[in-house]
Amino acid sequence: MSQYLQFPDGFLWGAATAAHQVEGGNVSNDWWLKEHAPGTTIVEPSGDAVDHYHRYREDMKLLADAGLTSYRFSIEWARIEPERGFISRAAIDHYRRMVDAAIEVDLEPVVSLLHFTVPRWMFEAGFWRNPEAPELFERFVETAIPIVSDGVRYVCTINEPNIAAMLAGGEDAANLVAFGLPNPDLGVADALLDSHTRARSVLSQLPQIRSGWTVATQAFHSTGEPGADEKLREYGYPRDDWYLEAARGDDFVGVQAYTRTYIGPEGPLPVSDDVETTLTGWEFFPPALELGVRSAWELTGGVPVLVTENGIATSDDTRRVAYTDGALRGLHAAMADGIDVRGYLHWSALDNYEWASGFRPTFGLIGVDRSTFERHPKPSLAWLGEVARRNAL
């Protein structure tokens, strides 16, 4: 019997980033606006981030040289359409060059069309509450077609619509944690689903494209107390399950898994004092990935899964390896039960800007000196690259 846990041929091994978190200088989007607003709860602005906008080739080469085979990145709507109806040809060309650069170093590009941020004009016109929002997004996707028209198989339409709807429902962008998530704005959820459906329709003109959205699976756990199971259903359905059910019939569904949250009869409970936590305050819980993948497979009725994010914010890279190893063993167990999983994309390629938490939570396989932008690959990158080369644990 083999001592290795083998993955199927063609399984994608990669890492992921999001435009606003790594590019720097995204002055035309809504997050830049929020970062610089008087009295903001966001701890620091993104600024130059890690200058991935200019250093993407170097970053892709580090991933490929380590042994990874895929790279997920997002395109920035606010660069492509900085004013309503004004299209930047240069921005479209830039993202097309990113696709080409990935292919040149043998990384399969996985492209996200929307990773939270929108242009300022879109935000100021009512954001996802604007009745025109789905149509505006559809137009943007049509504009972006040249970026993904060749050499791209997997396109993520909208990143974590469940988190986007909760951020729209909550007053405080800093509250992006698993415990006590804001109530989702159900109107926004509907607008996001409409936008996703329209995007898939546009992308269907390219027969090689497989499209889907990515869901932050929460691995909600009942405490087992009287009333807790009912509360879990009430709390979890509009924050998680609804988005997975909505992916039925899609080409794939992205699973983004990190931690779990216990739900008691009164609702979500803070993380217990006696468990290991990460730099985001989340419980160190590698089985979150297997649970998310199983849930996605069940609720979508067997739509193929792509793990589009999984990782841990830590300054101790040995814990990153331990977490990822545990997550991948659970993933393998789910696949051994017949679940169709197409790849594993680690969050994240680089230590980056973690939204309202700033630069302190380090998720990257590659560290970055933020004064010189010098890249420092961590042992975890070499470890994951070796898993990818063997295609086995």
N, C-alpha and C positions, 0 to 999 in steps of 0.2 A: 504493500500500500504506500502511495506517495506521501511524503511528509509535507508536501505543498498543498495549499488550497488554490486550485487552478481557476482562472477566469476564462471566459470564452474568447476565441479568436476575434480580433477586431474591437475588443472592449476598449473604450477610450479612458486614458489616464491623464488627468490634467489638473489645471488650477484656474481660478476665476478672479476677475476684478470687475469693478464698476467705474464708469467714466469719471463721475464727480469725485470718487474716493481716491483716484490715482492721478488723473490728468494734470490738475492744477489750472488756475486761471479761468474757471468756468463762470465768468462774470455775468453772463446773460441768463442764468437760470434762477429758479425760485429759491434754491438753497443758499446761494451766495447772498441773496436779498435777506434771508432769515438770519444768516450768520452775522450780518453787519447791522441788523436792526437794533435800535436802542433797547436796552433791557433784555436782550435775548438770553434764553437759558442754555444756548449752545456754548460749550466751554471755550472753544476757539474756532477761528475761521479756517477754511481749507487752504486758502492762499495758493502756493505753488504745489500743494499736495506732495507727490513724489515725482512730479515732472514726467510722468509716463507718456504724456502727449508727444514729447520729443525723444523719449528713451525707450519706446516700445520695442524696437528691434533688439536692443541689448537685453531687455527683460525676456522677450520670447526666446532668445538664444540661450539664456540661462536655463529656462524650463526645458527646452529641447535637449541641450547638452547633458542635463541631469538624467534624461531618459523618458520624460513625459511625452505624450503624443497628442495632447489637445490643449486648447486655450480658449476660455470663455471671456469675452469682453463686451462692454456695452457701447453703443453709439450715443452721442449727446444731442438730443433734439434741439437744444438751445444754440448749439454751434451750427447746425444744419439750417435751422429756421430762426435766426436771432430776432427777427421782427415778423409779425404775421404776414405770410405771403411772400416774404423775401427769402430766397434760397441761396445758401452759400455753396457754390460749385466747389470751392477749395476744401470745404469741410467734407463734402461727399467724397472727393478725391482722397483726402487724408484717411478716412475710414476704409476706403477701398484698398489703399496701400497697406493698411494694417492686415486686412484679409490676405493680401498677396504675401506680406512678410511672414505671416504664420505658415502659409503653405510652403514658402521657400525653405523654412527650417523643419518641415515635416510635422508641424502642429496642425491638427484639424481645428479650424476656427469654428467656435460656437458663438453666435452673435445675439446679444440682447438688444431689442429695439428701445426698451424703456426700463431704466433702473432708478425708479423713484423721481428723478428730477424732470421738471418741465421748463419750457421757456418762461421768462418773466411775464410776457404778454399773455400767455395762456393762464398763468397763475392769477394775474390781475383781472382777467376776464371771468373769474369764478372757478378756476381750477377744474376738478372733475365734476363740480356741481353745475358748471356751464352746460346748458342743454346741447350746445354745439360740440362739446368735448369729443365724443366718439367720432364725429365726422372730421374734426381737426386732426385727431390721431390717425384716422384712416388716410387722410391726405399726406401726412408725414410719412406713413409707411410706403405709400406710392412713390414718394420722393426718394426714399431710401433703397428702393429696389436695386439700383445699380451696385450698391455696396455688397449685396448678397446674391447677385444674379449668377455668379460663377464660383465654384469651389467651396460653397457653403451648403451643408446638409441640414444642420440643426439651427433653427431660429427661435429664440425665446421672445414672445411678444411683449409680455409685461412681467416684471420681476415682483414677486410677492404681493399680488393684488390684495391679499388679506391684510398685510401690514399697512399697505397704502390706504385701505379703507379705514383702518383703525387710527392711523395718523390723521386722516381727514376728520374722524369722529372726535378725537381727543384735542384738547386745547394746547397740550404741551408736547412739542417734538422730542423733548429729552426723555419722555417716558417710553422709550422703545425697548422695553424689557419684557421678558416672558411673564413675570408676575404683575398682575393688575393691569393688563393691557386695556387701553381705552375702549369704549363701546364702538364697534364699527359703524360707519355711516352707510346704511344699507342702500341708499340712493347712489352713493359713490360706488359701492360694490356692483350695482346694476350697470352703471356707466362704464366701469372697467370691463365687465363681461361683454357688453356691447362693443367696446373698443377692441377687445381681444378677438371677438367673432369677425369683425370687419377686417382686422389685420390678417387673420387667417385666410379670409376670402381673397384679399389682395395677393398674399403670398402664394396662393394656390395656382396662380398663373405660371409659377416656376415649378415644374413637375418634380425636380430633385429635392425641393425643400420639405423638411418635416418641421411643423410648427406646433408650439404648445406654450402654456405659461408655466411659471415656476411658483410653487406654493411653500411658504414657511410652515412645515408640519411641526406641531407643538408638543407631541407626545404627552398629552394631558393624561394624568393618572388620578383615579378616584381614591380618596382616603378610605373608602369602604364604610364610612359612617352612614347612619340613616339619612337619606336625602342627598348624599354626595353624588351618587350615580346620575340622578335626575339633574343635579346642578351641572355636572360635567357635560351632559348632553346640551343643556340650555346655554352654557358658556362656550362650549367648544364648537358647536355646529356653525354659528355665524362667523367664527374666527378661523375655521380650518376646514371642516368637512364639506361645507357648501362649495368651496373653491375646487376641491378635488372632484366632487360630483359634477361640477360644471365642466370639467375637462373630459368627460365621456365623449368619445368620438374624435378627440384630438389625435394628432400623430404621436405625441409623447406628452408626458407630464414631468416637469422638473420638481424634484424634491430637495428642499433646503432644511437640513435638520441639525440641531445643535444641542438641545437640552430637553428637560421635561419640567412640567409644572404640576404640582398636586392640587386637586380641586376638592374642597370640603363642602359641606352643606351650605356654607355662606359664600362660597366662591374660591378664587385662587389663594393659595397660601404662600407666604414668603419662603425662600429657601431655608431649610433647617440649618441650625448653627453647626451641626456635627458632620456636614458633608463637605467635600472638597469643592471649592468654587473657582471660577476663572476670573480674568481681569474685567469681565462684564458683569460679574456677580452671579453668573449662571452656574447651576450644578454641573460638575464634571460627570457627564453621563453618555458614554459612547453608544449604548444601545438605542439612543434617540434615532439613529439613522435607520436601523433595521425596522423599528416601529413605524417610522415615517413611510418607508418604502412599502411595507405590508399594507398600511392604511391606504396609501395612494392606489395600489394595485386593486384592492378590494372596492374602494369607493368609485373608482373610474370604470369598474367592470373590465379590468385587464388591459388598460392602456400602457404601452411600454414606458418605462421609467428611465429618466436620466438624472443622476444625482448631480445637481447643478451647484450646490454648496454644501459643505460640511467641514467643520474645523473648530478651532478653539483659540481664544485670546489668552495667551500666556507668555511670560518672560522666561519660562523654563522649557526649552525646546525638547527635553526628554519627555515631558508631559504631553507635548504635541504629538510625538511619535506614539506614545502609549495610547492616547485618545484615538488617533487615526487607525492604529492597528486594531483596537477593539471595535471601532465602527466598521472597518472593512470585514472583520470576521463575522459580524452580524449581517452585513450586506451579503456576504457569500452564503450564509445560511438561508437567507430569503431567496436567493437565486437558486440554491439547491432544491428549494421547494417549488421551482418552476416559474418564479417571477422573472419577467423579461426586463433586465436592467442593461442599458446600453453603455453606461460609462460612469466614472467617478471624477468629479471636478472639485478639487479641494478649495476651500476658502481660507486664506486667499493666497494669490501668488506673491504679493508684496505686503509688508507692513504698510497700512494705509490710513486714510482719514475715516474714522468710524462715526460719521454723522455727529449727533449731538454730544458724543463722548470724546470727540477730538482724536488726537493721535496716540493716546495712552494705551488703548487695548490693541495689542499686537497679535494679529492673526496670521502674519505672513510666513511663507516658506523662505522668503528672502527679506533680510533686514535692509533698511535704507538709512544712511546718514543724511539727516534732513538739512544740514548746512552745505554739504558738498554733492548730495544726491548719489553718493557712491553706494553700490549694491553689495550686500554681504550675504551670499547664500548660506542658509543654516543647515545643520546636519539633517534636519527633517526633509529638506528638499532632496538630498542625496538618497535618503532612506526611501522616500516615495518613488523616486526615479528608478531605484533598484527593483522595487515591487513591480513597476511598470515594465521594466526590461524583461523580468521573469514572467510577467503576466500572472503572477501568483504571490500568495503570502507564504 
